[in-house]
Amino acid sequence: MTVENPLSESNRSFWRPTGASASSIALVALPGFLLGAYAPEIKNDLSFGDTELGLILTFGYLVSSIVMSTFGGTADRRGPKQVLRYGVAIAAIAALLTGVLGDTFILLLLFIGLNRVAEGIIHPATNSLISSSVVLEKQGMAMAVKQSAVPFATALAGFAVPTFGGLIGWKGTFLLVAALALPAWLFIPSVSPTKKGTYSSRREMWRLSHLRLLALAGAFSAAAVVTVSGFLTTSAKNAGYSNGTAGLILGLGGLLMILSRLSWGYLADRFHFDRFKAVSASLLIGSVAFILFAVESKVSIAVGSLFLFGIGWSWPGLALLGIIENHRDEPGEATAIVQTSIRIGAMFAPLGFGLIADSFDYSYAWLCSFGAALLGGSFMFLASKATAAID
């Protein structure tokens, strides 16, 4: 096992570990979003349909959740640098194979699955990196920047189609992602493991009631909000918006989401407040968006998007900050428990939403998302009370 250099409190910084975390997250998130952005071309080139595309995405979430649940605490034990570099290298190989050999549905399924292996490794490792190497007074903003890398990657994928689609195509774009792995790999700082000695087993971590409640909150919250990416534009078009305007709502919503996450990071660094209660409030207030989406009018879609992207989906960085603040010795393992549940919720929700929308109506499907958001917010509030009882 490689022993990394210890990092004293005086040697903690902000920019390098935060930048390394954000770039690693963006790198591993891009292939999934590129798959969606280039979907018409990829389906045409490889001769498959929406069912197969959905299978690739679902398979990816399954792989990510299994890897995360198995190796979530590895960065705590070995140090974030080593684990992050493994993850970035796997992501680069996956993107390279996709760009060179992704000529059939099965191969594309396997290569995207390999990318999700990297995702399952990288996410907990970045949480460990921020906990162990970022100045304590700036960890809220660091976590906010890292979690903003996901909507940023969504925007990059959207811009990639008109920018690179006609020049290098979807395969060339994946090769470009593979090339971006090198600077991301080199930028990762050297940080020691979070502690020496024995570590809690995953079973022992699961015995903590607040982590179980946080896992339930994460699963229901993700099930509520993840449906927006795939179905909001359709509802917007049903309400009377043009295709271009519907896509613009989603794009501008992503920018609003970044601003809202950064705002929570700013507030978390400057004020002491219960992180999980704030997340619960965000979910409960933001759940109004799903009622507005169910109305399916132009005004309700626009106002609902403000509620959803500005409030209801602003919480991931704040929730993870609360977890690492309560688990300084094992931030990777603790956050992996919750992020695994988030992926399970994200894995099943689109399928359920689609079935309800096809069988009944989009309005009923959005109301189910509303119910999931209420459950997520309620479990998050209970997790806050359970955490306070421990303290």
N, C-alpha and C positions, 0 to 999 in steps of 0.2 A: 504494500500500500504506500502510495506517495504521501509524504508528510509535507503539508504546506506551511508557509511562514505564518507564525502567529501575528495577530493584528491587535495592537493595544488600542485603548480608547482614544488616545491622542492621534493615532494614525488612521482613524476612521475618516472617510471622505464622503462625497456625494456624487460627483459627476461620473467617475469611472464605473463604480458598481451599478449605479442607476442606468447609465448608458449601456453597459454590458447586459443587464437584465432586460431592458426594453428591446435592444437589438436582437437578442436571442429569442425573445417571445415573438417579435415581428417576423423573424426568419422562419420559425416553425409554424406560424399561423398562415403565412402567405400561400403555401401550396393549396390548402383547403379553400381559401377564398378565390384563388386563381381558377380552381376547378369549377367554381360557380360562375365566375366572370366569363370564362371561356366555354361554358357548358354547351351552347349551340354548336360551336365548331368541333369540340371534342366528341360530342355525341355523333355528329355527322362523320367525322374521320374514322371513328372506331365502331360505328354502326350499332349503337345501343340507345336505349330510351331513358325516360325519367325514372323508371323503376330501378334500373341498374345504377343510375346516378345516385338515387336515394340509398341504395345498398352500399355504395362506396362510402358515403358520408356516415351512415349508421355503423358500418364496420370500423371506420376510423375512430368514432367515439368509443366503441367497445374496446378496441386495442388500447387507446389512451387510458381509459379507466382501469384496465387490468394492470398495465405497466405502472401507472401512478400509485395504485394501491399496493403493488409489490415492492417498488423501489423508492417510494416517497421519502424515506428517511436516509437514503444513501448519502446525500450531500451533508447531512448532519454528522455522519460518521467519518466520511473521507475528505470532507471539505468541498465547498461549492465549485472551485476552479476545475478540479479533475472531472467531476460529474457533468458540469456544464459543457466542457470541451468534448466529452463523449457525446452528449446530446446534439451539439452543433455539428459534429462530424457525421453523425447518423443522418441528421437533417440534410446535410450537403449531399451525402451519398444517395438519399432518397430522391432529391430533386434532380441530381445528375442522371440517375437511372430512368426517371420519368421522362426527361428530355431526350434521352438517347434510345431507350428501349420500350417506351410506353406505347406500344403499337396494338395492344389488344385490351379488352375489358379486364381480363384476369390479371394481366401484368400491371395495369393501372391500379387495380384494387390492391395488389400486393405492395406497390411502391407508395401509395398513399397510406397504407397501413404501416409501412416502415417509417414514414414521416410522423405518424401518430405515436410510434414508439419513442421517437425523439421528443415529441410534445410531452408525453408522460414523464420523461426524465427531466426535461428543462423546467417545467412549471414549479415543482417543489424546490428545485435547486436555486432558482432565482429568489424565491422567498427566503431561503437560508442565506443567500448572499446578501440580501438587503438587511436582514436581521443582524448579521455578524459583521458587516463592514461599512454600513452607512451611518453617518452621525445620527444619534438617537433623535435629536430635535428636528431632523429632516426626513425621517423614515415615512411619514405620512405622504409627503410629496413624492418620495422615491417610489412608493407602492402605487401611487396614483399615475405617475409617468409610466411605470411598467404595465399597468392594466390598460392604459390608454394606447399601448402599442397594438392591441387587438383591433379596435376600430380604425386605427391608423393603417394597419395592414389591409383592412377592408377597402379603405380609400385607395391605397396603392394598387390593389388588384383591379379596382374599377378603372383607374387611369391607365393601367397596363394595356387594356384591350385597344383603345384608340391609339395609344402611343407606340406599342410594340407589335400589336396584332398583325398589321399589314407588312411589317418589316421582317420579323423573325418568327412570328406565329406563336402558338401556345407552347410548343416544345422549346423554342428558343427562350421564351420567358422563364421556363423552369430552369434552363441552364444558367440564366442570369442569376436566379435565386441561389443556385449552387455556388456561383462565383462570389456572391455576397457573404458566404459563410466564412471565408478566410479572415476578413477584417473583424467580423464578430468573434471569431475564435481567438484572435490575437488580443482583443480588447478586454477579455475576461481577466480580472485581477486575481492575484494569489491570496487566498484567505484560509485560515486554519479551520479545522472542525469546530463546531459550536461548543463542544465540551469533551473532556476525556473521561474514560471509565465506562460504566454500563449505561445502556439506553433502554427505554421502555419498549416492550414489544407492541405490535399493532393491536393485539388483543387487549393489552393493558390500557392503551390509549382509548380504545373503544369503550372502556368501562367508565370513562369520564362523561358524566351526563351532559355537560355543556357542549362537548364535541359531537355527541349523538344528536343533540338538538340542532346544532349548527349544520350538521350533515343533512338533516331533514329540511331545514330552512333552505339550504343551498339547492337541493334537488327540486323542491317545489318552485323556488324563485327562478331557477334556470328554465324549468318547464314552461313557466309563464312568459319570460322575456325572449327566449330563443326563437319562438314562433314568429316574432316580428320580422326577423330577417327574411324569412321565406314567404310570408303571406301578407305583409302590410301593403306592398305595392299592388297586389291583386285587389285588396279592399279599396285602395285609393282609386283604382281604375273603375271599380264597381260604383264608387261614389261620384264618378264623372270626371276625374282627372285624366289627362292624357298620359301616355306611356312615359314621355319625357319628364313630365311634372311629378309623376308617381316615383320615378327613380330619383328625382331631385329631392323629394321629401326624405327618402331613405338616406341619401348622401349628406344632406344638411343635418339630419338627425344624428349621424355619426359624428359630425363636428361638434354638435351640441353635447353629445355624450362625452367627448374628450374634455370639453370645458367643464362640465359638471363633475367629472372625476378629479380633475386637477383642483377644482374649487374645494372638494372634500379634503384633498391632501393638504391644501393650504390651511384650512380650518383645523385639521387634526394636529398640525404642527404647532399651532398657536394657542389652542384652547384645549383644556382637559374636559372631556365629556365621554359618556358611555358610547363606545363605537357601535356596539350591537343594537342599542336602542335607536341610534341614528339610522342604521341600516333598516331596522324594522319600520321606522317612520317613513323612510324613502319608499319602501315597498308598498306600504299601505296607502300612502298618498298617491304614489305613481300608479297604483292599480286602477285608479279612476280612468286612466287611458284606455283600458280594455272595454269599459262600458261605452266610452265615446267611439271606439273603433266599431263596436257592435251596432251603433246607430247608422254608420256608413253614409254620412253626408259629408260634403266638402269641408264644412266648418268643423265638424266633430273629428274628422281625420286629422286636420291641421292642429287643432287644440290638443287632441289626444297624443299626437307625436311630441308636442312640447312637454307634456306630462311624462311620457314614457322615457324619452331620451334625456330630458333635463333632470328628472327626479327618479323614476322607477328603475332605470338601468345605470344609475350613477354610483352604485354601492360596492362593486367587487373589491376595489383597492382598500376601501375603508374596512370591509369585513376581514380581509386578509391581514390588515394592520392590527386589528383587534386580536386576531389569533396569535400572531407572532409576539405581540406584547405580553400575552399570557403564557407563551411557551418558548421562552428564550433559549432553552437548552435543546429543543427539538422542533424548530420552526418548520422544517421541511416535512417531517412526519405528520405534524398536526395539521398543516394546511393541505397536505395530500388527502387526508381523510375527507375534508370538506370539498375539495376540488374534484375528487373522484365522484362524490355524490352529485355535484353539479353536472358532470359529464353524463351520468346516468339519466338525470332529468332531461338534459339536452338531447340524449339519444332517442328517447321514446316520445317526447312531446310533439315533434313535427308529424310523426306518423299518426298519433292520436288526433291532432288538430285536423290533419287532412281527411281522416275518416269521418270526423264529425261534420266538417264543412261539406264533404261530398254527400253524406247521408241526410243531413238536415239543412244547415245554412251557415254562412260565415259568422253571423251574429251569435249563434249558439256556441260556435268554437271559441269566439273571443270571450264569451261569458265564462267558459271553462278556464281560459287563461286568467281571467279575473279571480276565479275561485282559487287557482293555484297560487296567485300572487298574495291573496289574503292568507292562505295557509303558510306560505313562506315568511311573510311578515310576522305572523303569530308565533311560529316556531323560533324566529329570530329574537322576538321579545322574551320568550321563555328561556332562550339561551343566555340572554343578558342577565336574567334573574338568577339562573344557575351559576353563572360566572361570578356574580356578586356574592353569592352564598359561599363560594370557595374562598374568596378574598376575605 
